[in-house]
Amino acid sequence: MARKIRVLMAKPGLDGHDRGAKVIARTFRDAGFEVIYTGLHQTPERIVSAAIQESVDVIALSILSGAHLSICKKTMAALKETKASSDIILIVGGTITEADIPKLKAMGVAEVFPPGSPIEAGVEYLKTFFKDETS
């Protein structure tokens, strides 16, 4: 039996719009992933702490506030500080400009889903990323 990919879906910062995050969380769930949703207004440190406690494979951030660079930088720092960066990957989606994608990837973000990304893109990415561990 294949192991399920465990995803922590989080809404960091002051952004109060979570409809899209909930849609993505359901898409992950419907694809067979285990999903934990932390809710609104999470700090990077609380997100990483929850990810470690829940033994997830992925942190998926939904960011619409425009603060994706600073939030991802803090999240990656928290992952490295807790030595979880080798066990947990970070993906991010939301209102992210194409110009910021190389910056996010340079700081260690595994994949970025800017506006217009197909809803299934995250599922396909994670299935490909974890294919050897889940088959």
N, CA, C and O atoms as a MOPAC input file, in Angstrom:
PM7 MOZYME 1SCF
protein

 N      0.84000 1    -1.18600 1     0.00000 1
 C      0.00000 1     0.00000 1     0.00000 1
 C      0.88200 1     1.24500 1     0.00000 1
 O      1.81200 1     1.35100 1     0.79900 1
 N      0.59100 1     2.17900 1    -0.89000 1
 C      1.37400 1     3.40700 1    -1.00400 1
 C      1.08600 1     4.32700 1     0.17200 1
 O     -0.04000 1     4.39000 1     0.66600 1
 N      2.10500 1     5.03300 1     0.60800 1
 C      1.90400 1     5.98200 1     1.68700 1
 C      1.30800 1     7.26500 1     1.13200 1
 O      1.58200 1     7.64500 1    -0.00600 1
 N      0.49500 1     7.92700 1     1.93800 1
 C     -0.14100 1     9.16600 1     1.51700 1
 C      0.79700 1    10.33800 1     1.75400 1
 O      1.52600 1    10.38500 1     2.74500 1
 N      0.76300 1    11.27500 1     0.83000 1
 C      1.49300 1    12.53100 1     0.99200 1
 C      0.73300 1    13.36000 1     2.02300 1
 O     -0.48300 1    13.52200 1     1.92600 1
 N      1.45700 1    13.88000 1     3.00500 1
 C      0.84100 1    14.71600 1     4.05100 1
 C      1.17900 1    16.17600 1     3.78900 1
 O      2.34700 1    16.55100 1     3.67500 1
 N      0.12900 1    16.99700 1     3.69400 1
 C      0.28000 1    18.41500 1     3.34900 1
 C     -0.30700 1    19.28000 1     4.44900 1
 O     -1.42800 1    19.04700 1     4.89900 1
 N      0.44700 1    20.27400 1     4.88000 1
 C     -0.06900 1    21.29200 1     5.79000 1
 C     -0.36700 1    22.53300 1     4.95700 1
 O      0.54300 1    23.13900 1     4.39200 1
 N     -1.63500 1    22.90900 1     4.88000 1
 C     -2.05600 1    24.10100 1     4.14300 1
 C     -2.14400 1    25.24600 1     5.13900 1
 O     -2.77400 1    25.11200 1     6.18800 1
 N     -1.51200 1    26.37900 1     4.81600 1
 C     -1.47800 1    27.49400 1     5.75800 1
 C     -1.71400 1    28.82900 1     5.06600 1
 O     -1.36000 1    29.02500 1     3.90300 1
 N     -2.32100 1    29.73500 1     5.81600 1
 C     -2.55700 1    31.11600 1     5.38800 1
 C     -1.75700 1    32.02100 1     6.31400 1
 O     -2.24800 1    32.39700 1     7.37800 1
 N     -0.54200 1    32.37400 1     5.93200 1
 C      0.29400 1    33.19700 1     6.81000 1
 C     -0.04800 1    34.68400 1     6.71400 1
 O     -0.63900 1    35.15100 1     5.74000 1
 N      0.34100 1    35.39400 1     7.74700 1
 C      0.21300 1    36.84600 1     7.73200 1
 C     -1.20000 1    37.33800 1     7.97000 1
 O     -2.03700 1    36.63700 1     8.53900 1
 N     -1.44600 1    38.55200 1     7.52200 1
 C     -2.70400 1    39.22700 1     7.80200 1
 C     -3.77500 1    38.99000 1     6.75600 1
 O     -4.90300 1    39.45600 1     6.91300 1
 N     -3.44700 1    38.28200 1     5.70600 1
 C     -4.40000 1    37.98700 1     4.64200 1
 C     -5.59700 1    37.23800 1     5.21600 1
 O     -5.43200 1    36.20100 1     5.85800 1
 N     -6.79200 1    37.75700 1     4.98700 1
 C     -7.99100 1    37.14300 1     5.54600 1
 C     -8.84100 1    36.40000 1     4.53600 1
 O     -9.97100 1    36.02100 1     4.84300 1
 N     -8.32700 1    36.18500 1     3.34900 1
 C     -9.09800 1    35.51600 1     2.30400 1
 C     -8.60400 1    34.08000 1     2.15600 1
 O     -7.49100 1    33.83900 1     1.68700 1
 N     -9.44100 1    33.13600 1     2.56100 1
 C     -8.97900 1    31.74900 1     2.54600 1
 C     -9.80100 1    30.82300 1     1.65700 1
 O     -9.60600 1    29.60800 1     1.69700 1
 N    -10.69700 1    31.35500 1     0.87200 1
 C    -11.51700 1    30.49800 1     0.01100 1
 C    -10.64000 1    29.67900 1    -0.93600 1
 O    -10.84000 1    28.47300 1    -1.08000 1
 N     -9.67200 1    30.32900 1    -1.58000 1
 C     -8.78200 1    29.62000 1    -2.50200 1
 C     -7.97500 1    28.54700 1    -1.80500 1
 O     -7.79100 1    27.45800 1    -2.34900 1
 N     -7.48600 1    28.83900 1    -0.59900 1
 C     -6.71700 1    27.84700 1     0.16400 1
 C     -7.58300 1    26.63600 1     0.48800 1
 O     -7.10900 1    25.50100 1     0.44200 1
 N     -8.83800 1    26.87400 1     0.81400 1
 C     -9.73900 1    25.76900 1     1.12600 1
 C    -10.03800 1    24.93500 1    -0.12200 1
 O    -10.16500 1    23.71300 1    -0.03700 1
 N    -10.15100 1    25.58700 1    -1.26800 1
 C    -10.36300 1    24.85900 1    -2.52200 1
 C     -9.15400 1    23.98400 1    -2.82700 1
 O     -9.30100 1    22.82000 1    -3.20000 1
 N     -7.96300 1    24.54400 1    -2.66900 1
 C     -6.74400 1    23.76900 1    -2.91800 1
 C     -6.62900 1    22.62000 1    -1.91700 1
 O     -6.25400 1    21.50800 1    -2.28900 1
 N     -6.94900 1    22.88200 1    -0.65900 1
 C     -6.90400 1    21.82000 1     0.35600 1
 C     -7.83900 1    20.67300 1    -0.02800 1
 O     -7.47200 1    19.50400 1     0.09800 1
 N     -9.03500 1    21.00100 1    -0.49300 1
 C     -9.97100 1    19.94700 1    -0.91900 1
 C     -9.45100 1    19.22000 1    -2.15900 1
 O     -9.63600 1    18.01100 1    -2.30100 1
 N     -8.80600 1    19.96000 1    -3.05000 1
 C     -8.22800 1    19.33300 1    -4.24400 1
 C     -7.14900 1    18.33200 1    -3.83500 1
 O     -7.09600 1    17.22500 1    -4.37100 1
 N     -6.29800 1    18.71300 1    -2.89700 1
 C     -5.28100 1    17.79000 1    -2.38800 1
 C     -5.94400 1    16.58000 1    -1.73000 1
 O     -5.53700 1    15.44300 1    -1.96800 1
 N     -6.95400 1    16.81900 1    -0.91400 1
 C     -7.65200 1    15.71800 1    -0.24000 1
 C     -8.28400 1    14.76900 1    -1.25200 1
 O     -8.17200 1    13.54900 1    -1.12700 1
 N     -8.94900 1    15.33700 1    -2.25500 1
 C     -9.61100 1    14.51700 1    -3.26900 1
 C     -8.60600 1    13.71000 1    -4.09600 1
 O     -8.96200 1    12.68900 1    -4.68400 1
 N     -7.34500 1    14.17200 1    -4.13800 1
 C     -6.29300 1    13.45200 1    -4.85500 1
 C     -5.67900 1    12.34500 1    -3.99300 1
 O     -4.78700 1    11.62400 1    -4.44000 1
 N     -6.16100 1    12.21700 1    -2.76200 1
 C     -5.67300 1    11.15800 1    -1.88700 1
 C     -4.63100 1    11.59200 1    -0.87900 1
 O     -4.08400 1    10.75300 1    -0.16300 1
 N     -4.34000 1    12.88500 1    -0.80400 1
 C     -3.37700 1    13.38000 1     0.17700 1
 C     -4.06300 1    13.54300 1     1.52500 1
 O     -5.27800 1    13.72500 1     1.59400 1
 N     -3.28000 1    13.47700 1     2.59400 1
 C     -3.77200 1    13.85400 1     3.91600 1
 C     -3.49600 1    15.34300 1     4.06600 1
 O     -2.37200 1    15.79100 1     3.83900 1
 N     -4.51100 1    16.11200 1     4.44800 1
 C     -4.37700 1    17.56600 1     4.51100 1
 C     -4.72600 1    18.07300 1     5.90000 1
 O     -5.74700 1    17.69700 1     6.47600 1
 N     -3.87100 1    18.92400 1     6.42400 1
 C     -4.10700 1    19.62400 1     7.67200 1
 C     -4.17500 1    21.10100 1     7.31300 1
 O     -3.26000 1    21.63000 1     6.68100 1
 N     -5.25600 1    21.77000 1     7.71300 1
 C     -5.40900 1    23.20100 1     7.41800 1
 C     -5.28300 1    23.97100 1     8.72000 1
 O     -6.02100 1    23.71200 1     9.67100 1
 N     -4.34800 1    24.91800 1     8.77000 1
 C     -4.08500 1    25.64600 1    10.01800 1
 C     -4.97500 1    26.85100 1    10.22300 1
 O     -5.02500 1    27.39100 1    11.32800 1
 N     -5.67700 1    27.28900 1     9.19600 1
 C     -6.51400 1    28.47200 1     9.34900 1
 C     -5.77100 1    29.75500 1     9.03800 1
 O     -4.63100 1    29.74300 1     8.57500 1
 N     -6.44300 1    30.85500 1     9.30200 1
 C     -5.93500 1    32.19200 1     8.95600 1
 C     -4.91600 1    32.71600 1     9.96500 1
 O     -4.82600 1    32.25500 1    11.10300 1
 N     -4.15600 1    33.70000 1     9.49200 1
 C     -3.29000 1    34.55200 1    10.33100 1
 C     -2.20000 1    33.79000 1    11.07900 1
 O     -1.95400 1    34.04900 1    12.25700 1
 N     -1.55800 1    32.86200 1    10.40300 1
 C     -0.50700 1    32.06600 1    11.02000 1
 C      0.86100 1    32.73100 1    10.83200 1
 O      1.10800 1    33.37900 1     9.81400 1
 N      1.73400 1    32.56700 1    11.80600 1
 C      3.10900 1    33.03500 1    11.66900 1
 C      3.94100 1    31.91500 1    11.05100 1
 O      3.58000 1    30.74400 1    11.17300 1
 N      5.03900 1    32.25100 1    10.39500 1
 C      5.90500 1    31.19600 1     9.85700 1
 C      6.35400 1    30.20200 1    10.93400 1
 O      6.42900 1    29.00100 1    10.67400 1
 N      6.64600 1    30.68900 1    12.11700 1
 C      7.10500 1    29.81600 1    13.19400 1
 C      5.99700 1    28.83700 1    13.62400 1
 O      6.27000 1    27.66100 1    13.86200 1
 N      4.76900 1    29.31600 1    13.72200 1
 C      3.65600 1    28.42700 1    14.08900 1
 C      3.37500 1    27.41700 1    12.97800 1
 O      3.03300 1    26.26500 1    13.24400 1
 N      3.52200 1    27.86000 1    11.74500 1
 C      3.31200 1    26.95600 1    10.61600 1
 C      4.32700 1    25.81700 1    10.65200 1
 O      3.96100 1    24.65000 1    10.51500 1
 N      5.59300 1    26.15500 1    10.83400 1
 C      6.64300 1    25.13100 1    10.87800 1
 C      6.45900 1    24.22700 1    12.08700 1
 O      6.64600 1    23.01500 1    11.98400 1
 N      6.10000 1    24.79400 1    13.22300 1
 C      5.85500 1    23.98300 1    14.41500 1
 C      4.72600 1    22.97600 1    14.16400 1
 O      4.84900 1    21.80300 1    14.51500 1
 N      3.63900 1    23.43400 1    13.56200 1
 C      2.51600 1    22.53700 1    13.24600 1
 C      2.94700 1    21.47400 1    12.24700 1
 O      2.55400 1    20.31400 1    12.36800 1
 N      3.74700 1    21.85800 1    11.26600 1
 C      4.21500 1    20.90300 1    10.25200 1
 C      5.04100 1    19.79300 1    10.89100 1
 O      4.90200 1    18.62500 1    10.52700 1
 N      5.88500 1    20.14800 1    11.82600 1
 C      6.71000 1    19.15600 1    12.51500 1
 C      5.83200 1    18.26100 1    13.38600 1
 O      5.98500 1    17.04000 1    13.37400 1
 N      4.91700 1    18.86100 1    14.14000 1
 C      4.02700 1    18.07600 1    15.00900 1
 C      3.17300 1    17.10100 1    14.20900 1
 O      2.89400 1    15.99400 1    14.66800 1
 N      2.76000 1    17.50900 1    13.02000 1
 C      1.88900 1    16.67500 1    12.19000 1
 C      2.67300 1    15.74900 1    11.25400 1
 O      2.07100 1    14.97800 1    10.50600 1
 N      3.99200 1    15.81400 1    11.28700 1
 C      4.85800 1    14.97500 1    10.44700 1
 C      4.46600 1    15.05800 1     8.97300 1
 O      4.28200 1    14.03700 1     8.31100 1
 N      4.34200 1    16.27900 1     8.47200 1
 C      3.95400 1    16.45500 1     7.07500 1
 C      5.16300 1    16.37200 1     6.15700 1
 O      6.31200 1    16.48700 1     6.58600 1
 N      4.86400 1    16.16700 1     4.87800 1
 C      5.88200 1    16.15600 1     3.84600 1
 C      6.01200 1    17.53000 1     3.19400 1
 O      7.06900 1    17.89400 1     2.67800 1
 N      4.90900 1    18.28600 1     3.23000 1
 C      4.81000 1    19.53300 1     2.46900 1
 C      4.12600 1    20.60600 1     3.30800 1
 O      3.14200 1    20.34300 1     3.99900 1
 N      4.66700 1    21.81900 1     3.23500 1
 C      3.94500 1    23.00500 1     3.68800 1
 C      3.50800 1    23.72800 1     2.42300 1
 O      4.33000 1    24.06300 1     1.57000 1
 N      2.21000 1    23.96200 1     2.31200 1
 C      1.65500 1    24.70000 1     1.17400 1
 C      1.12300 1    26.02500 1     1.68900 1
 O      0.15800 1    26.05800 1     2.45200 1
 N      1.75200 1    27.11800 1     1.27200 1
 C      1.31600 1    28.44300 1     1.69500 1
 C      0.46000 1    29.08500 1     0.61700 1
 O      0.78300 1    29.01700 1    -0.56900 1
 N     -0.61900 1    29.70200 1     1.03100 1
 C     -1.45800 1    30.49900 1     0.15000 1
 C     -1.30400 1    31.94300 1     0.59100 1
 O     -1.68200 1    32.30800 1     1.70400 1
 N     -0.73800 1    32.77100 1    -0.30300 1
 C     -0.43700 1    34.15400 1     0.07000 1
 C     -1.00800 1    35.10000 1    -0.98400 1
 O     -0.61900 1    35.06100 1    -2.15200 1
 N     -1.92700 1    35.94000 1    -0.55200 1
 C     -2.52900 1    36.92500 1    -1.45000 1
 C     -2.12600 1    38.34500 1    -1.08400 1
 O     -2.48200 1    39.28500 1    -1.79400 1
 N     -1.40000 1    38.51700 1    -0.00200 1
 C     -1.09700 1    39.84200 1     0.54000 1
 C      0.04700 1    40.56300 1    -0.16100 1
 O      0.21800 1    41.76800 1     0.02500 1
 N      0.83200 1    39.85100 1    -0.96200 1
 C      2.00700 1    40.46200 1    -1.57800 1
 C      3.25700 1    40.32800 1    -0.72600 1
 O      4.32700 1    40.78400 1    -1.12900 1
 N      3.14600 1    39.71900 1     0.43200 1
 C      4.28600 1    39.57100 1     1.34300 1
 C      4.97500 1    38.22700 1     1.19000 1
 O      5.62600 1    37.75500 1     2.12200 1
 N      4.83900 1    37.59900 1     0.01400 1
 C      5.36000 1    36.24100 1    -0.17100 1
 C      6.87400 1    36.13300 1     0.01600 1
 O      7.35300 1    35.12000 1     0.52500 1
 N      7.62900 1    37.14100 1    -0.37900 1
 C      9.08800 1    37.04000 1    -0.23200 1
 C      9.49500 1    36.98400 1     1.24000 1
 O     10.28300 1    36.12300 1     1.63300 1
 N      8.96900 1    37.88900 1     2.04600 1
 C      9.35800 1    37.90600 1     3.46100 1
 C      8.78300 1    36.70300 1     4.20800 1
 O      9.45800 1    36.13100 1     5.06400 1
 N      7.55800 1    36.31500 1     3.89800 1
 C      6.95000 1    35.16400 1     4.57600 1
 C      7.69000 1    33.87800 1     4.22500 1
 O      7.96900 1    33.06700 1     5.10800 1
 N      8.00800 1    33.68600 1     2.96700 1
 C      8.73600 1    32.47000 1     2.56900 1
 C     10.14200 1    32.46100 1     3.14600 1
 O     10.64300 1    31.40800 1     3.54200 1
 N     10.77600 1    33.61300 1     3.19700 1
 C     12.11900 1    33.68900 1     3.78600 1
 C     12.07300 1    33.27600 1     5.25500 1
 O     12.92100 1    32.51000 1     5.71300 1
 N     11.08600 1    33.78200 1     5.99400 1
 C     10.95200 1    33.43800 1     7.41500 1
 C     10.57700 1    31.96200 1     7.59100 1
 O     11.05300 1    31.30600 1     8.51800 1
 N      9.73600 1    31.45100 1     6.71300 1
 C      9.33900 1    30.04500 1     6.80800 1
 C     10.52700 1    29.13400 1     6.52900 1
 O     10.74500 1    28.15800 1     7.24700 1
 N     11.29400 1    29.44700 1     5.49400 1
 C     12.49200 1    28.64900 1     5.19700 1
 C     13.49600 1    28.73100 1     6.34400 1
 O     14.12800 1    27.73000 1     6.68100 1
 N     13.65200 1    29.91200 1     6.94700 1
 C     14.56500 1    30.05700 1     8.08100 1
 C     14.11000 1    29.19500 1     9.25300 1
 O     14.93500 1    28.56200 1     9.91300 1
 N     12.80500 1    29.16400 1     9.51900 1
 C     12.27600 1    28.34600 1    10.60900 1
 C     12.47100 1    26.85800 1    10.31200 1
 O     12.78700 1    26.08200 1    11.21400 1
 N     12.28400 1    26.46000 1     9.05800 1
 C     12.52400 1    25.06100 1     8.67900 1
 C     13.98700 1    24.68500 1     8.90100 1
 O     14.28300 1    23.60600 1     9.41400 1
 N     14.90100 1    25.57500 1     8.51500 1
 C     16.33000 1    25.29400 1     8.68300 1
 C     16.71200 1    25.29100 1    10.16000 1
 O     17.49400 1    24.45000 1    10.60300 1
 N     16.16000 1    26.23200 1    10.91500 1
 C     16.47400 1    26.33400 1    12.34100 1
 C     16.05800 1    25.06700 1    13.10000 1
 O     16.74900 1    24.62800 1    14.01900 1
 N     14.94600 1    24.50200 1    12.71100 1
 C     14.44200 1    23.29200 1    13.36800 1
 C     14.98500 1    22.02600 1    12.71400 1
 O     14.63100 1    20.91600 1    13.11200 1
 N     15.83000 1    22.19100 1    11.72700 1
 C     16.43200 1    21.07500 1    10.98300 1
 C     15.38300 1    20.23900 1    10.24800 1
 O     15.58900 1    19.04900 1    10.00500 1
 N     14.26700 1    20.86300 1     9.89800 1
 C     13.20100 1    20.16100 1     9.18100 1
 C     13.25900 1    20.41200 1     7.67800 1
 O     12.47300 1    19.83600 1     6.92500 1
 N     14.18300 1    21.27000 1     7.23100 1
 C     14.22300 1    21.62400 1     5.80800 1
 C     14.60600 1    20.44900 1     4.91500 1
 O     14.34900 1    20.48800 1     3.71100 1
 N     15.20900 1    19.41500 1     5.47100 1
 C     15.53800 1    18.25500 1     4.64400 1
 C     14.37500 1    17.26400 1     4.57800 1
 O     14.38000 1    16.35800 1     3.74500 1
 N     13.37800 1    17.43400 1     5.45400 1
 C     12.24000 1    16.52000 1     5.51000 1
 C     10.94800 1    17.11600 1     4.94400 1
 O     10.06700 1    16.37800 1     4.50300 1
 N     10.83500 1    18.43000 1     4.95600 1
 C      9.59000 1    19.11000 1     4.57700 1
 C      9.89200 1    20.08800 1     3.45500 1
 O     10.79000 1    20.92200 1     3.57400 1
 N      9.13400 1    19.98400 1     2.35500 1
 C      9.31000 1    20.95100 1     1.28500 1
 C      8.26100 1    22.05700 1     1.42800 1
 O      7.20900 1    21.86100 1     2.03700 1
 N      8.56700 1    23.20800 1     0.86100 1
 C      7.68000 1    24.36500 1     0.89500 1
 C      7.24000 1    24.68600 1    -0.52400 1
 O      8.06500 1    24.85100 1    -1.42200 1
 N      5.92000 1    24.77300 1    -0.71500 1
 C      5.36800 1    25.25900 1    -1.97300 1
 C      4.50200 1    26.46300 1    -1.64700 1
 O      4.00500 1    26.59200 1    -0.52800 1
 N      4.32200 1    27.33900 1    -2.61900 1
 C      3.55300 1    28.55500 1    -2.37100 1
 C      2.74000 1    28.91800 1    -3.60400 1
 O      3.18000 1    28.74400 1    -4.74100 1
 N      1.55300 1    29.42300 1    -3.34900 1
 C      0.70100 1    29.90200 1    -4.42400 1
 C      0.01800 1    31.18100 1    -3.99700 1
 O     -0.05200 1    31.49800 1    -2.81000 1
 N     -0.48600 1    31.91400 1    -4.97500 1
 C     -1.19200 1    33.15800 1    -4.67300 1
 C     -0.83800 1    34.24500 1    -5.66500 1
 O     -0.50200 1    33.97700 1    -6.81800 1
 N     -0.92100 1    35.46500 1    -5.19500 1
 C     -0.63100 1    36.61000 1    -6.06300 1
 C      0.87100 1    36.86700 1    -6.07100 1
 O      1.37700 1    37.75100 1    -5.38000 1
 N      1.55100 1    36.08100 1    -6.86000 1
 C      3.01200 1    36.11500 1    -6.94000 1
 C      3.39700 1    36.49100 1    -8.36300 1
 O      2.94300 1    35.86900 1    -9.32300 1
 N      4.23300 1    37.50700 1    -8.49000 1
 C      4.65800 1    37.94400 1    -9.81400 1
 C      5.69400 1    36.98500 1   -10.38200 1
 O      6.44100 1    36.34800 1    -9.64000 1
 N      5.72900 1    36.89300 1   -11.69000 1
 C      6.72000 1    36.04000 1   -12.36500 1
 C      8.13700 1    36.44500 1   -11.97300 1
 O      9.01600 1    35.59100 1   -11.86300 1
 N      8.36400 1    37.73600 1   -11.76300 1
 C      9.69800 1    38.21300 1   -11.40400 1
 C     10.15900 1    37.69300 1   -10.04700 1
 O     11.36100 1    37.58600 1    -9.80400 1
 N      9.22200 1    37.36900 1    -9.16400 1
 C      9.59000 1    36.89100 1    -7.83200 1
 C      9.81500 1    35.38200 1    -7.76400 1
 O     10.36300 1    34.88800 1    -6.77900 1
 N      9.40800 1    34.65800 1    -8.77400 1
 C      9.55100 1    33.19400 1    -8.73900 1
 C     11.01400 1    32.76500 1    -8.60500 1
 O     11.30500 1    31.91000 1    -7.76900 1
 N     11.95300 1    33.31800 1    -9.39200 1
 C     13.36400 1    32.90800 1    -9.20100 1
 C     13.88900 1    33.24700 1    -7.80300 1
 O     14.70300 1    32.50200 1    -7.25800 1
 N     13.44100 1    34.34300 1    -7.22300 1
 C     13.87000 1    34.71400 1    -5.86400 1
 C     13.36500 1    33.69400 1    -4.84900 1
 O     14.09900 1    33.29900 1    -3.94300 1
 N     12.12000 1    33.26900 1    -4.99900 1
 C     11.55100 1    32.27700 1    -4.08700 1
 C     12.26800 1    30.93900 1    -4.21700 1
 O     12.56900 1    30.28800 1    -3.21700 1
 N     12.53500 1    30.53800 1    -5.44100 1
 C     13.23300 1    29.26100 1    -5.65300 1
 C     14.66900 1    29.32800 1    -5.12500 1
 O     15.18100 1    28.33900 1    -4.60100 1
 N     15.31100 1    30.47400 1    -5.25900 1
 C     16.68100 1    30.63600 1    -4.75200 1
 C     16.73200 1    30.51100 1    -3.23200 1
 O     17.74300 1    30.07300 1    -2.68300 1
 N     15.66100 1    30.89000 1    -2.55200 1
 C     15.65500 1    30.77300 1    -1.09000 1
 C     15.24200 1    29.37700 1    -0.61400 1
 O     15.25600 1    29.09900 1     0.58500 1
 N     14.87100 1    28.49300 1    -1.56700 1
 C     14.57400 1    27.11800 1    -1.20300 1
 C     13.13600 1    26.67500 1    -1.39100 1
 O     12.80400 1    25.53100 1    -1.07900 1
 N     12.27300 1    27.54700 1    -1.89200 1
 C     10.89600 1    27.14900 1    -2.16300 1
 C     10.92100 1    26.13100 1    -3.29700 1
 O     11.53200 1    26.37700 1    -4.33700 1
 N     10.26500 1    24.99300 1    -3.10600 1
 C     10.31800 1    23.90700 1    -4.09000 1
 C      9.55700 1    24.25100 1    -5.36500 1
 O     10.04300 1    23.98400 1    -6.46400 1
 N      8.36200 1    24.84400 1    -5.23100 1
 C      7.56900 1    25.19200 1    -6.41300 1
 C      6.66100 1    26.36800 1    -6.08500 1
 O      6.24300 1    26.56600 1    -4.94400 1
 N      6.37000 1    27.14600 1    -7.13200 1
 C      5.55900 1    28.35300 1    -7.00500 1
 C      4.40900 1    28.26300 1    -8.00100 1
 O      4.60100 1    27.89200 1    -9.15900 1
 N      3.21100 1    28.60900 1    -7.53300 1
 C      2.01500 1    28.58000 1    -8.36600 1
 C      1.41000 1    29.98600 1    -8.42100 1
 O      0.63500 1    30.37300 1    -7.54600 1
 N      1.77400 1    30.74400 1    -9.45900 1
 C      1.28500 1    32.12400 1    -9.57500 1
 C     -0.16500 1    32.15300 1   -10.06600 1
 O     -0.73600 1    31.10600 1   -10.37100 1
 N     -0.76000 1    33.34400 1   -10.14400 1
 C     -2.13500 1    33.44900 1   -10.65700 1
 C     -2.25200 1    32.78000 1   -12.02700 1
 O     -1.35400 1    32.88000 1   -12.86300 1
 N     -3.36600 1    32.10500 1   -12.23200 1
 C     -3.59900 1    31.42200 1   -13.50100 1
 C     -3.12800 1    29.99000 1   -13.53300 1
 O     -3.36200 1    29.28500 1   -14.51500 1
 N     -2.45900 1    29.53700 1   -12.46300 1
 C     -2.02400 1    28.13800 1   -12.41800 1
 C     -3.25600 1    27.23500 1   -12.35700 1
 O     -4.20200 1    27.52800 1   -11.62400 1
 N     -3.25100 1    26.14800 1   -13.11600 1
 C     -4.38100 1    25.21700 1   -13.03900 1
 C     -4.52400 1    24.66200 1   -11.61800 1
 O     -3.52200 1    24.44500 1   -10.93700 1
 N     -5.73000 1    24.43800 1   -11.18000 1
 C     -5.97500 1    23.96800 1    -9.81800 1
 C     -5.29000 1    22.63400 1    -9.54600 1
 O     -4.91700 1    22.35600 1    -8.40700 1
 N     -5.11900 1    21.81000 1   -10.56900 1
 C     -4.49000 1    20.50000 1   -10.39700 1
 C     -2.96600 1    20.56500 1   -10.42500 1
 O     -2.31000 1    19.54600 1   -10.21200 1
 N     -2.39100 1    21.73100 1   -10.68000 1
 C     -0.93300 1    21.84100 1   -10.82900 1
 C     -0.19900 1    21.40800 1    -9.56500 1
 O      0.82900 1    20.73600 1    -9.65000 1
 N     -0.70700 1    21.77700 1    -8.41000 1
 C     -0.06300 1    21.38200 1    -7.15700 1
 C     -0.09900 1    19.88400 1    -6.94200 1
 O      0.88200 1    19.28900 1    -6.49700 1
 N     -1.22900 1    19.27600 1    -7.25800 1
 C     -1.36600 1    17.81900 1    -7.13200 1
 C     -0.36000 1    17.12500 1    -8.04400 1
 O      0.35800 1    16.22500 1    -7.60800 1
 N     -0.30600 1    17.53500 1    -9.29000 1
 C      0.61800 1    16.90700 1   -10.25000 1
 C      2.06900 1    17.09500 1    -9.82100 1
 O      2.87500 1    16.16900 1    -9.91100 1
 N      2.39800 1    18.30400 1    -9.35300 1
 C      3.76400 1    18.55400 1    -8.90300 1
 C      4.13100 1    17.61300 1    -7.75400 1
 O      5.18200 1    16.97400 1    -7.78500 1
 N      3.26400 1    17.52700 1    -6.74200 1
 C      3.58100 1    16.70700 1    -5.57600 1
 C      3.61300 1    15.22300 1    -5.91100 1
 O      4.45300 1    14.49300 1    -5.38400 1
 N      2.72100 1    14.76800 1    -6.77200 1
 C      2.76000 1    13.35700 1    -7.17700 1
 C      4.07300 1    13.03500 1    -7.88100 1
 O      4.64500 1    11.96400 1    -7.67300 1
 N      4.54700 1    13.94600 1    -8.70300 1
 C      5.82100 1    13.74800 1    -9.39400 1
 C      6.98300 1    13.81800 1    -8.40800 1
 O      7.88800 1    12.98400 1    -8.45100 1
 N      6.95900 1    14.80600 1    -7.52500 1
 C      8.04100 1    15.00400 1    -6.55700 1
 C      8.19600 1    13.77900 1    -5.64900 1
 O      9.31600 1    13.36200 1    -5.35400 1
 N      7.07400 1    13.20500 1    -5.20800 1
 C      7.10200 1    12.10300 1    -4.25300 1
 C      6.85100 1    10.73600 1    -4.89000 1
 O      6.58000 1     9.76700 1    -4.18100 1
 N      6.93900 1    10.64600 1    -6.22100 1
 C      6.52900 1     9.39900 1    -6.88500 1
 C      7.28400 1     8.16800 1    -6.40200 1
 O      6.68700 1     7.09600 1    -6.30400 1
 N      8.55500 1     8.27800 1    -6.10100 1
 C      9.31200 1     7.10300 1    -5.64900 1
 C      8.94100 1     6.68000 1    -4.22400 1
 O      9.10600 1     5.51800 1    -3.85300 1
 N      8.44200 1     7.62800 1    -3.43200 1
 C      8.10300 1     7.32900 1    -2.03900 1
 C      6.67800 1     6.85800 1    -1.86000 1
 O      6.35300 1     6.24700 1    -0.84200 1
 N      5.82300 1     7.12800 1    -2.82800 1
 C      4.40300 1     6.84500 1    -2.66500 1
 C      3.87700 1     5.74400 1    -3.58900 1
 O      2.69400 1     5.41000 1    -3.53700 1
 N      4.73000 1     5.18800 1    -4.41900 1
 C      4.23500 1     4.15100 1    -5.33600 1
 C      4.40300 1     2.77400 1    -4.77900 1
 O      4.03600 1     1.79500 1    -5.42900 1

